[in-house]
């Protein structure tokens, strides 16, 4: 059994906070369905590929899920001192 994940992080632009407080943290698809405006901080070319990436057994795409990170620094190389 994998170890529990003690916390999850959602990275967004601060201009999105009022919408998050009103509507919650939503998937890209839910944002589009609701017609909400947002300030993107991601590479749209990379993220748009998630729209067509199907999740096995879920009959949905990655676009239907909220991207959460268990450790925001884990995927980045350590900083040089």
JOCOR-V818039 format. One record per residue. N is the residue number from 1. PSI is psi in radians with two decimals (999 if undefined). OMEGA is omega in whole degrees, -180 to 180 (* if undefined). NEAR is the number of other C-alpha atoms within 8 Angstrom. Layout:
BEGIN
n=(N	N)
psi=(PSI	PSI)
omega=(OMEGA	OMEGA)
near=(NEAR	NEAR)
END
This chain:
BEGIN
n=(1	2	3	4	5	6	7	8	9	10	11	12	13	14	15	16	17	18	19	20	21	22	23	24	25	26	27	28	29	30	31	32	33	34	35	36	37	38	39	40	41	42	43	44	45	46	47	48	49	50	51	52	53	54	55	56	57	58	59	60	61	62	63	64	65	66	67	68	69	70	71	72	73	74	75	76	77	78	79	80	81)
psi=(2.28	2.68	2.67	2.66	1.97	-0.40	2.73	2.58	2.51	2.10	2.22	2.94	2.53	-0.44	-0.30	-0.18	-0.76	-0.71	-0.69	-0.72	-0.56	-0.72	-0.23	3.09	2.13	2.74	2.89	-0.72	-0.74	-0.65	-0.78	-0.76	-0.63	-0.14	0.54	2.54	2.68	2.80	1.96	2.50	0.24	2.93	1.89	-0.52	-0.72	-0.84	-0.59	-0.41	-0.44	-0.40	-0.62	-0.11	1.95	2.49	2.08	2.28	-0.11	-0.26	0.45	2.91	2.93	-0.39	-0.39	0.01	2.66	2.24	1.90	2.62	2.16	-0.38	1.83	-0.34	-0.09	-0.59	-0.04	2.53	2.66	2.57	2.48	2.43	999)
omega=(180	179	179	176	-175	-179	176	-179	174	-176	-178	175	-178	178	180	-175	178	179	179	178	-180	-172	-174	177	-174	173	177	-179	179	177	179	-179	-179	-180	-178	174	-180	177	-179	175	-175	175	-175	178	179	-176	-179	177	180	-179	-178	-179	-178	177	-178	177	-177	-179	-179	178	177	180	-178	-178	177	178	178	-177	179	180	-173	180	-173	-176	-180	177	179	179	175	178	*)
near=(2	3	4	4	6	5	6	9	9	7	5	7	9	5	7	10	8	7	8	10	7	6	7	7	6	11	11	10	9	9	11	8	7	6	6	7	5	6	7	6	6	5	6	6	6	7	9	8	8	10	10	9	9	10	9	5	4	6	7	8	12	11	13	10	9	9	6	8	8	9	8	7	6	6	5	5	6	4	4	3	2)
END
